[in-house]
Amino acid sequence: MEYRQLGRSGLMVSTITLGTMTMGGKGKFASVGRVSLDEARRQIELCIDAGVNLIDTADVYSDGASEEIVGEALGGKRKGGVLIATKARFPMGAGPNDRGVSRHHLIQACEASLKRLRTDVIDLYQIHEWDGITPVEETLGALDLLVRQGKVRYVGCSNYSGWHIMKALGFSERDRLPRFVSQQIHYTLEAREAEYELVPISLDQGLGILVWSPLAGGLLSGKHRRGVTPEGTRQLAGWTEPPIRDEERLWSIVDVLVDIAGARNVSAAQVALAWTLGRPAVASVIIGGRNEAQLRDNLGAADLKLTAEERARLDKISVPALLYPYWHQVQTASDRLGPADRSLLAPFIES
């Protein structure tokens, strides 16, 4: 297992993170997975034995049941130096203050997560989604209090836009408040929108990227093909993440994945994960198995190294169209591009 530095922090995380959205099976999350406590124990042991040192969860997953299962499975112990990451933002009650990232809700949510996780400290506490009502400085002030109290070690964000991140980083610098070390985002061969702003920001500002749903909800696993949706998958259960805007493009990507996987005698899922792990600023991909077999297969991606030719094939079939102002930069300003610019524009300049 490879370990990478998480942003500008000194924290080292495994390139594979165990995701726990499949644990609990309550409410809408039942369509994602119904991993029980006993199964969760086996999955966690399997991952720790493979060198995984980060477990990611959230308070909203199965209404807190995911955190409870993680806490129970770990038994209040951090075997193998395992790190715990969780998130807060979404509704955890019916009251008007049971959501968002106000000082009131964030502190309340953190203390509740600590109890469910049966731990004294959360290693990475992430804002799960932007809150356009709460002032950024209020949220960062609450995170500062949690860090000073020793309840949180590092902070990150998730599902932020570029301007959301830069606004938060600006307040952190101005007011000497905790600075995000990471952002957790959706980023796959099928969905490369993050390359417009989020990946360049990560490179320029020193944020580590954690990738959620790196197999696009299983669509890049190779099991889904044109006109074929396997029984028991979350798509048949009505799960709508991620949205697919160009189905023909998706299947063309899957065709290349399956072809490369067959030639390498590995799964298409491993190829998709290996591609994502090779992208700029990516620290770790978050995998969550509906069963042990899925998890074992996904863990194999940690050791798979794609050739330059394989990467080029995947890049070409999935390349995002250049939006404004990027096409204008390519045409008029390609003489003075920095590393962050080149993360998106280099293929268009060099072609």
Backbone hydrogen bonds, N-H to C=O, Kabsch-Sander energy under -0.5 kcal/mol:
donor,donor_aa,acceptor,acceptor_aa,energy
4,R,13,V,-3.0
6,L,11,L,-2.9
7,G,5,Q,-1.2
8,R,206,G,-1.2
9,S,6,L,-1.6
13,V,4,R,-2.9
15,T,2,E,-2.1
17,T,285,V,-2.8
18,L,54,L,-2.3
19,G,17,T,-0.7
19,G,287,I,-4.0
20,T,56,D,-1.3
23,M,20,T,-1.7
24,G,35,V,-1.8
29,F,26,K,-1.5
30,A,27,G,-1.7
31,S,28,K,-1.2
32,V,29,F,-1.1
33,G,29,F,-1.6
35,V,22,T,-2.7
40,A,36,S,-2.7
41,R,37,L,-2.4
42,R,38,D,-1.7
43,Q,39,E,-2.5
44,I,40,A,-2.8
45,E,41,R,-2.3
46,L,42,R,-2.5
47,C,43,Q,-2.4
48,I,44,I,-2.7
49,D,45,E,-2.6
50,A,46,L,-1.2
51,G,47,C,-0.5
51,G,48,I,-1.3
52,V,47,C,-2.6
55,I,83,L,-2.5
56,D,18,L,-2.9
57,T,85,A,-2.5
59,D,87,K,-2.1
61,Y,58,A,-0.8
63,D,60,V,-1.9
64,G,59,D,-0.7
64,G,61,Y,-0.9
65,A,62,S,-1.9
66,S,61,Y,-1.6
68,E,64,G,-2.1
69,I,65,A,-2.6
70,V,66,S,-2.4
71,G,67,E,-2.7
72,E,68,E,-2.6
73,A,69,I,-3.0
74,L,70,V,-2.3
75,G,71,G,-1.3
76,G,71,G,-1.0
77,K,74,L,-1.5
81,G,78,R,-1.6
82,V,79,K,-1.1
83,L,53,N,-3.5
85,A,55,I,-3.0
86,T,124,L,-1.9
88,A,126,Q,-1.8
89,R,90,F,-0.5
92,M,98,D,-2.5
98,D,95,G,-1.6
100,G,89,R,-3.4
106,L,102,S,-2.8
107,I,103,R,-1.9
108,Q,104,H,-1.7
109,A,105,H,-3.2
110,C,106,L,-2.4
111,E,107,I,-2.2
112,A,108,Q,-1.9
113,S,109,A,-2.4
114,L,110,C,-2.4
115,K,111,E,-1.6
116,R,112,A,-2.3
117,L,113,S,-2.8
118,R,114,L,-0.7
118,R,115,K,-0.6
119,T,114,L,-1.9
122,I,151,K,-2.7
123,D,84,I,-1.1
123,D,121,V,-0.5
124,L,84,I,-1.7
125,Y,154,Y,-2.8
126,Q,86,T,-2.5
126,Q,124,L,-0.6
127,I,156,G,-2.4
128,H,88,A,-2.4
128,H,126,Q,-0.7
132,G,130,W,-0.5
138,E,135,P,-0.8
139,T,135,P,-1.7
140,L,136,V,-2.7
141,G,137,E,-1.8
142,A,138,E,-2.0
143,L,139,T,-2.2
144,D,140,L,-2.4
145,L,141,G,-2.0
146,L,142,A,-2.1
147,V,143,L,-2.4
148,R,144,D,-2.6
149,Q,145,L,-2.0
150,G,147,V,-1.4
151,K,146,L,-2.1
152,V,146,L,-1.2
153,R,122,I,-2.1
154,Y,123,D,-1.4
156,G,125,Y,-2.1
157,C,182,S,-2.0
158,S,127,I,-1.6
159,N,184,Q,-1.7
165,I,161,S,-2.0
166,M,162,G,-2.3
167,K,163,W,-2.1
168,A,164,H,-2.0
169,L,165,I,-2.8
170,G,166,M,-2.1
171,F,167,K,-1.9
172,S,168,A,-2.3
173,E,169,L,-2.2
174,R,170,G,-2.5
175,D,171,F,-2.7
176,R,172,S,-0.7
177,L,172,S,-1.7
181,V,155,V,-2.7
182,S,155,V,-0.5
183,Q,208,G,-2.3
184,Q,157,C,-2.5
185,I,183,Q,-0.6
185,I,210,L,-2.5
187,Y,185,I,-0.6
187,Y,212,W,-0.6
188,T,191,A,-2.2
192,R,190,E,-0.6
195,E,192,R,-1.9
196,Y,193,E,-2.0
197,E,193,E,-0.6
199,V,194,A,-2.9
201,I,197,E,-2.4
202,S,198,L,-1.9
203,L,199,V,-2.2
204,D,200,P,-2.8
205,Q,201,I,-3.2
206,G,202,S,-1.2
207,L,202,S,-1.7
208,G,181,V,-2.6
209,I,281,A,-2.4
210,L,183,Q,-2.3
210,L,208,G,-0.5
211,V,284,S,-2.2
212,W,185,I,-2.8
212,W,210,L,-0.6
216,A,213,S,-2.1
219,L,216,A,-1.4
220,L,215,L,-2.3
221,S,218,G,-1.6
225,R,223,K,-0.5
225,R,228,V,-1.2
228,V,225,R,-2.6
233,T,230,P,-1.2
237,A,233,T,-1.0
238,G,235,Q,-1.3
239,W,234,R,-2.6
245,R,243,P,-0.7
250,L,246,D,-1.9
251,W,247,E,-2.3
252,S,248,E,-1.9
253,I,249,R,-2.1
254,V,250,L,-2.4
255,D,251,W,-2.2
256,V,252,S,-1.5
257,L,253,I,-2.4
258,V,254,V,-2.9
259,D,255,D,-2.0
260,I,256,V,-2.6
261,A,257,L,-2.7
262,G,258,V,-2.4
263,A,259,D,-1.8
264,R,260,I,-1.7
265,N,261,A,-1.1
266,V,261,A,-2.2
269,A,221,S,-0.9
271,V,267,S,-1.5
272,A,268,A,-2.5
273,L,269,A,-2.4
274,A,270,Q,-2.5
275,W,271,V,-2.2
276,T,272,A,-1.9
277,L,273,L,-2.4
278,G,274,A,-1.0
278,G,275,W,-0.8
279,R,276,T,-1.7
282,V,279,R,-1.4
283,A,209,I,-2.7
284,S,209,I,-1.7
285,V,15,T,-2.6
286,I,211,V,-2.8
287,I,17,T,-2.9
287,I,285,V,-0.6
295,L,291,N,-1.7
296,R,292,E,-2.6
297,D,293,A,-2.1
298,N,294,Q,-2.5
299,L,295,L,-2.2
300,G,296,R,-0.9
300,G,297,D,-0.9
301,A,298,N,-1.8
302,A,299,L,-1.6
303,D,300,G,-1.2
304,L,301,A,-1.0
305,K,303,D,-0.6
306,L,304,L,-0.6
311,R,307,T,-2.4
312,A,308,A,-2.2
313,R,309,E,-2.0
314,L,310,E,-2.1
315,D,311,R,-3.1
316,K,312,A,-2.4
317,I,313,R,-2.0
318,S,314,L,-1.2
319,V,315,D,-1.0
323,L,321,A,-0.6
326,Y,323,L,-1.3
327,W,323,L,-1.2
329,Q,325,P,-2.0
330,V,326,Y,-2.2
331,Q,327,W,-1.7
332,T,328,H,-2.2
333,A,329,Q,-2.8
336,R,333,A,-1.3
342,R,338,G,-2.5
343,S,339,P,-1.1
344,L,341,D,-1.4
345,L,341,D,-2.3
346,A,342,R,-1.7
348,F,345,L,-1.0
349,I,345,L,-1.6
350,E,346,A,-2.6
351,S,347,P,-0.8
